[in-house]
Amino acid sequence: MKINYLHTMVRVKDLEKSKAFYELLGLEETRRIDNEGGRFSLVFMSPPGQENAAVEMTYNWDGDEGLPSDSRHFGHLAYAVENIYEMCQHLMDNGVTINRPPRDGHMAFVRSPDNVSVELLQMGEALPRQEPWASMENTGHW
Amino acid sequence: MKINYLHTMVRVKDLEKSKAFYELLGLEETRRIDNEGGRFSLVFMSPPGQENAAVEMTYNWDGDEGLPSDSRHFGHLAYAVENIYEMCQHLMDNGVTINRPPRDGHMAFVRSPDNVSVELLQMGEALPRQEPWASMENTGHW
């Protein structure tokens, strides 16, 4: 099954300061989502010509409890997969918990053996909703 | 200045378990370093055809104090740059601390405003040693 690397997500306390830092390195903003309802922004920045190797900054407008004072805070690795249902079945068959099942045919989260959060996204359009995924509950957090 | 994304580093407690997990996703080992002296292994795994978008697993043979029981542990983002001295000068000029100066003309570490560790590597061969870098002390950790 085809799989593509997409981004590494990091949480940021001050979006403008972080943007300025990655701009100093030469990264460029390629995509930005400001979510009024969820009160968060996602800003994707990549080296020129490497749009699919982004750092995704997650900025929560009302502050972020997940940010320690020293490093080692990390969001997730993200990969695009050819068929998200087949990938999740394959992982389950091998003992991996699907923390956030792909109920929407679009997105799932699992954890590595060290609890590194890994996001899986369906390549292209979301797949049609399908059981057992559509009614599968979340397990733990991710 | 040209900059290329290289890898995201994560620390792992059990190298074989983590390798098996990323193999389930379809990633392949592209490079491995077993360092007898330092008693650590580095294993790079990428989606096929994306050798420059790797997850780097750092495995310390004698255990790793840096591994919490729950997620959010994270090593660093890594970028290759055209001229590591010019990049570090540019960062310093803009108020960024060079935590690990490029004394060897090859590698430096800085931190984002949220203390995310960022590794900078000289593209290709290391540059000749050069002041003020060659004799610059480390600042803090990274």
Interface residues (C-beta under 8 A of the other chain):
Chain A: M1 K2 I3 N4 Y5 T8 V10 R11 V12 K13 D14 K17 S18 F21 Y22 L24 L25 G26 L27 S46 P47 P48 Q50 N52 A53 V55 G66 L67 P68 S69 D70 S71 R72 H73 F74 G75 L77 Y79 V81 M87 H90 L91 N94 V96 R111 S112 P113 D114 N115 V116 S117 V118 W142
Chain B: M1 K2 I3 N4 Y5 T8 V10 R11 V12 K13 D14 K17 S18 F21 Y22 L24 L25 G26 L27 S46 P47 P48 Q50 N52 A53 V55 G66 L67 P68 S69 D70 S71 R72 H73 F74 L77 Y79 V81 M87 H90 L91 N94 V96 R111 S112 P113 D114 N115 V116 S117 V118 W142
